[in-house]
Amino acid sequence: MEQFFAQHHWLIGASWLLMLAWLLPWKGVALWKSARNHHLKWFIAILILNTFAILDIFYIFAIARRAEKRKLLEENLNE
């Protein structure tokens, strides 16, 4: 295994770039949505925990979506 990586050391750099290309957009969107929705506990969890975007994707599609729907309903009721 060590020989493989010694001969193909560029794979390590490429792997890091692929991981960053996957993680950063998800983390950015999740942090932005949690801050906008005033979800401090979620913001801290997403910021600190590295779950390879699983927690970020869950927040975006489950928690944030629910909060945004609730906010729209409240705005419609207030009109």
N, CA, C and O atoms as a DFTB+ gen file, in Angstrom:
316 C
 N C O
     1  1       0.829      -1.186       0.000
     2  2       0.000       0.000       0.000
     3  2       0.875       1.252       0.000
     4  3       0.596       2.213      -0.716
     5  1       1.935       1.232       0.808
     6  2       2.827       2.388       0.862
     7  2       3.486       2.637      -0.487
     8  3       3.682       3.783      -0.890
     9  1       3.829       1.549      -1.183
    10  2       4.432       1.702      -2.504
    11  2       3.460       2.365      -3.464
    12  3       3.846       3.219      -4.263
    13  1       2.207       1.970      -3.382
    14  2       1.195       2.542      -4.266
    15  2       1.111       4.046      -4.082
    16  3       1.138       4.797      -5.057
    17  1       1.009       4.495      -2.819
    18  2       0.912       5.922      -2.559
    19  2       2.207       6.656      -2.861
    20  3       2.188       7.831      -3.228
    21  1       3.325       5.973      -2.709
    22  2       4.602       6.594      -3.056
    23  2       4.678       6.842      -4.562
    24  3       5.225       7.852      -5.006
    25  1       4.134       5.926      -5.328
    26  2       4.151       6.074      -6.776
    27  2       3.041       6.991      -7.280
    28  3       3.181       7.617      -8.331
    29  1       1.958       7.070      -6.548
    30  2       0.803       7.868      -6.970
    31  2       0.458       8.920      -5.902
    32  3      -0.692       9.023      -5.475
    33  1       1.439       9.676      -5.488
    34  2       1.231      10.666      -4.417
    35  2       0.239      11.756      -4.810
    36  3      -0.343      12.405      -3.941
    37  1       0.046      11.960      -6.088
    38  2      -0.904      12.972      -6.543
    39  2      -2.343      12.596      -6.183
    40  3      -3.211      13.467      -6.126
    41  1      -2.607      11.290      -5.937
    42  2      -3.954      10.861      -5.552
    43  2      -4.384      11.457      -4.220
    44  3      -5.565      11.740      -4.018
    45  1      -3.444      11.646      -3.321
    46  2      -3.778      12.216      -2.013
    47  2      -4.276      13.647      -2.195
    48  3      -5.299      14.033      -1.630
    49  1      -3.548      14.424      -2.983
    50  2      -3.976      15.810      -3.238
    51  2      -5.296      15.876      -3.977
    52  3      -6.145      16.711      -3.666
    53  1      -5.472      14.999      -4.956
    54  2      -6.724      14.974      -5.712
    55  2      -7.887      14.562      -4.812
    56  3      -8.988      15.097      -4.939
    57  1      -7.649      13.621      -3.909
    58  2      -8.697      13.189      -2.974
    59  2      -9.117      14.335      -2.068
    60  3     -10.306      14.530      -1.815
    61  1      -8.138      15.095      -1.578
    62  2      -8.453      16.241      -0.725
    63  2      -9.263      17.276      -1.491
    64  3     -10.223      17.830      -0.955
    65  1      -8.892      17.541      -2.727
    66  2      -9.634      18.519      -3.523
    67  2     -11.064      18.059      -3.786
    68  3     -11.997      18.860      -3.726
    69  1     -11.237      16.779      -4.074
    70  2     -12.592      16.263      -4.281
    71  2     -13.428      16.359      -3.007
    72  3     -14.601      16.730      -3.059
    73  1     -12.829      16.027      -1.869
    74  2     -13.558      16.133      -0.606
    75  2     -13.952      17.574      -0.320
    76  3     -15.080      17.839       0.094
    77  1     -13.032      18.503      -0.539
    78  2     -13.351      19.912      -0.311
    79  2     -14.424      20.400      -1.260
    80  3     -15.306      21.162      -0.862
    81  1     -14.359      19.969      -2.521
    82  2     -15.374      20.370      -3.496
    83  2     -16.751      19.835      -3.113
    84  3     -17.764      20.449      -3.447
    85  1     -16.801      18.711      -2.425
    86  2     -18.071      18.152      -1.977
    87  2     -18.543      18.804      -0.678
    88  3     -19.719      19.139      -0.543
    89  1     -17.633      18.983       0.274
    90  2     -18.012      19.422       1.615
    91  2     -18.318      20.912       1.724
    92  3     -19.310      21.294       2.345
    93  1     -17.492      21.743       1.140
    94  2     -17.625      23.186       1.352
    95  2     -18.962      23.777       0.894
    96  3     -19.550      24.561       1.638
    97  1     -19.464      23.438      -0.288
    98  2     -20.777      24.000      -0.653
    99  2     -21.895      23.577       0.294
   100  3     -22.730      24.400       0.672
   101  1     -21.919      22.295       0.684
   102  2     -22.955      21.824       1.607
   103  2     -22.845      22.528       2.955
   104  3     -23.848      22.979       3.507
   105  1     -21.632      22.619       3.481
   106  2     -21.426      23.255       4.777
   107  2     -21.795      24.728       4.712
   108  3     -22.423      25.252       5.632
   109  1     -21.411      25.402       3.633
   110  2     -21.726      26.819       3.479
   111  2     -23.224      27.078       3.458
   112  3     -23.715      27.972       4.145
   113  1     -23.943      26.299       2.673
   114  2     -25.400      26.472       2.588
   115  2     -26.061      26.151       3.922
   116  3     -26.950      26.877       4.366
   117  1     -25.633      25.076       4.556
   118  2     -26.230      24.689       5.847
   119  2     -25.965      25.746       6.911
   120  3     -26.864      26.073       7.686
   121  1     -24.759      26.282       6.965
   122  2     -24.449      27.333       7.943
   123  2     -25.251      28.590       7.654
   124  3     -25.765      29.230       8.572
   125  1     -25.359      28.944       6.385
   126  2     -26.110      30.146       6.011
   127  2     -27.582      30.009       6.395
   128  3     -28.168      30.932       6.961
   129  1     -28.178      28.850       6.087
   130  2     -29.594      28.644       6.405
   131  2     -29.824      28.590       7.916
   132  3     -30.813      29.133       8.409
   133  1     -28.926      27.945       8.649
   134  2     -29.118      27.871      10.103
   135  2     -28.969      29.245      10.749
   136  3     -29.675      29.558      11.707
   137  1     -28.070      30.055      10.243
   138  2     -27.936      31.413      10.788
   139  2     -29.163      32.248      10.442
   140  3     -29.668      32.990      11.284
   141  1     -29.635      32.132       9.231
   142  2     -30.808      32.903       8.794
   143  2     -32.065      32.500       9.565
   144  3     -32.935      33.332       9.822
   145  1     -32.155      31.223       9.931
   146  2     -33.316      30.739      10.679
   147  2     -33.146      30.870      12.191
   148  3     -34.005      30.424      12.951
   149  1     -32.050      31.474      12.629
   150  2     -31.766      31.682      14.053
   151  2     -31.699      30.362      14.822
   152  3     -32.168      30.275      15.957
   153  1     -31.112      29.331      14.196
   154  2     -30.927      28.034      14.836
   155  2     -29.486      27.936      15.325
   156  3     -28.639      27.339      14.662
   157  1     -29.215      28.519      16.477
   158  2     -27.855      28.592      17.007
   159  2     -27.271      27.207      17.288
   160  3     -26.104      26.959      16.985
   161  1     -28.058      26.313      17.858
   162  2     -27.550      24.970      18.169
   163  2     -27.176      24.212      16.901
   164  3     -26.150      23.533      16.855
   165  1     -28.008      24.329      15.880
   166  2     -27.682      23.688      14.608
   167  2     -26.442      24.320      13.991
   168  3     -25.588      23.611      13.459
   169  1     -26.332      25.642      14.055
   170  2     -25.168      26.335      13.496
   171  2     -23.884      25.816      14.136
   172  3     -22.916      25.514      13.438
   173  1     -23.878      25.713      15.461
   174  2     -22.689      25.243      16.174
   175  2     -22.392      23.786      15.818
   176  3     -21.236      23.432      15.585
   177  1     -23.413      22.948      15.772
   178  2     -23.208      21.530      15.439
   179  2     -22.642      21.370      14.033
   180  3     -21.712      20.593      13.822
   181  1     -23.196      22.099      13.078
   182  2     -22.722      22.005      11.700
   183  2     -21.304      22.543      11.585
   184  3     -20.489      22.000      10.839
   185  1     -21.015      23.589      12.308
   186  2     -19.686      24.195      12.257
   187  2     -18.624      23.271      12.844
   188  3     -17.524      23.167      12.300
   189  1     -18.941      22.604      13.942
   190  2     -17.942      21.816      14.665
   191  2     -17.833      20.381      14.148
   192  3     -16.728      19.867      13.978
   193  1     -18.960      19.741      13.901
   194  2     -18.943      18.324      13.529
   195  2     -18.628      18.145      12.050
   196  3     -19.175      18.841      11.195
   197  1     -17.748      17.213      11.769
   198  2     -17.424      16.883      10.387
   199  2     -18.027      15.523      10.081
   200  3     -17.446      14.491      10.416
   201  1     -19.182      15.522       9.451
   202  2     -19.885      14.282       9.141
   203  2     -19.893      14.007       7.645
   204  3     -20.759      13.286       7.150
   205  1     -18.938      14.576       6.924
   206  2     -18.850      14.425       5.468
   207  2     -20.157      14.830       4.804
   208  3     -20.631      14.174       3.876
   209  1     -20.723      15.910       5.291
   210  2     -21.899      16.592       4.730
   211  2     -23.223      15.898       5.025
   212  3     -24.265      16.364       4.564
   213  1     -23.218      14.804       5.774
   214  2     -24.476      14.130       6.074
   215  2     -25.360      15.010       6.952
   216  3     -26.543      15.185       6.660
   217  1     -24.800      15.562       8.020
   218  2     -25.563      16.448       8.896
   219  2     -25.985      17.714       8.152
   220  3     -27.094      18.208       8.353
   221  1     -25.116      18.235       7.304
   222  2     -25.418      19.443       6.536
   223  2     -26.606      19.212       5.603
   224  3     -27.526      20.028       5.542
   225  1     -26.577      18.105       4.885
   226  2     -27.660      17.787       3.952
   227  2     -28.954      17.538       4.709
   228  3     -30.016      17.975       4.266
   229  1     -28.890      16.849       5.837
   230  2     -30.087      16.631       6.654
   231  2     -30.688      17.956       7.097
   232  3     -31.899      18.155       7.011
   233  1     -29.843      18.860       7.571
   234  2     -30.358      20.153       8.021
   235  2     -31.014      20.912       6.867
   236  3     -32.110      21.451       7.020
   237  1     -30.350      20.954       5.724
   238  2     -30.867      21.720       4.589
   239  2     -32.222      21.201       4.142
   240  3     -33.147      21.989       3.945
   241  1     -32.359      19.884       3.979
   242  2     -33.570      19.325       3.399
   243  2     -34.646      18.954       4.410
   244  3     -35.788      18.719       4.014
   245  1     -34.331      18.893       5.679
   246  2     -35.349      18.542       6.666
   247  2     -35.664      19.715       7.585
   248  3     -36.789      20.215       7.588
   249  1     -34.708      20.147       8.341
   250  2     -34.951      21.154       9.370
   251  2     -35.185      22.529       8.765
   252  3     -36.174      23.184       9.093
   253  1     -34.296      22.977       7.891
   254  2     -34.417      24.322       7.317
   255  2     -35.672      24.440       6.467
   256  3     -36.349      25.467       6.498
   257  1     -35.983      23.406       5.717
   258  2     -37.184      23.452       4.874
   259  2     -38.440      23.604       5.727
   260  3     -39.350      24.360       5.388
   261  1     -38.472      22.867       6.843
   262  2     -39.617      22.967       7.752
   263  2     -39.716      24.376       8.346
   264  3     -40.810      24.932       8.450
   265  1     -38.577      24.949       8.732
   266  2     -38.568      26.296       9.317
   267  2     -38.990      27.337       8.298
   268  3     -39.699      28.283       8.640
   269  1     -38.566      27.177       7.053
   270  2     -38.944      28.128       6.015
   271  2     -40.435      28.056       5.710
   272  3     -41.068      29.089       5.493
   273  1     -41.007      26.849       5.691
   274  2     -42.453      26.702       5.481
   275  2     -43.230      27.347       6.616
   276  3     -44.236      28.017       6.384
   277  1     -42.759      27.145       7.851
   278  2     -43.419      27.735       9.011
   279  2     -43.378      29.259       8.939
   280  3     -44.358      29.932       9.257
   281  1     -42.245      29.790       8.520
   282  2     -42.095      31.239       8.406
   283  2     -43.040      31.802       7.345
   284  3     -43.650      32.849       7.557
   285  1     -43.166      31.122       6.211
   286  2     -44.083      31.565       5.162
   287  2     -45.525      31.521       5.642
   288  3     -46.300      32.427       5.337
   289  1     -45.900      30.488       6.384
   290  2     -47.250      30.412       6.919
   291  2     -47.547      31.558       7.881
   292  3     -48.629      32.144       7.846
   293  1     -46.583      31.872       8.736
   294  2     -46.765      32.980       9.672
   295  2     -46.900      34.306       8.938
   296  3     -47.715      35.145       9.322
   297  1     -46.108      34.506       7.882
   298  2     -46.196      35.735       7.107
   299  2     -47.545      35.843       6.407
   300  3     -48.135      36.922       6.352
   301  1     -48.034      34.729       5.874
   302  2     -49.337      34.746       5.205
   303  2     -50.476      35.008       6.186
   304  3     -51.452      35.671       5.837
   305  1     -50.361      34.500       7.395
   306  2     -51.392      34.720       8.389
   307  2     -51.414      36.161       8.885
   308  3     -52.467      36.684       9.251
   309  1     -50.260      36.791       8.896
   310  2     -50.157      38.170       9.359
   311  2     -50.628      39.180       8.315
   312  3     -50.844      40.344       8.652
   313  1     -50.788      38.777       7.086
   314  2     -51.217      39.713       6.036
   315  2     -52.682      39.954       6.039
   316  3     -53.184      40.716       5.213
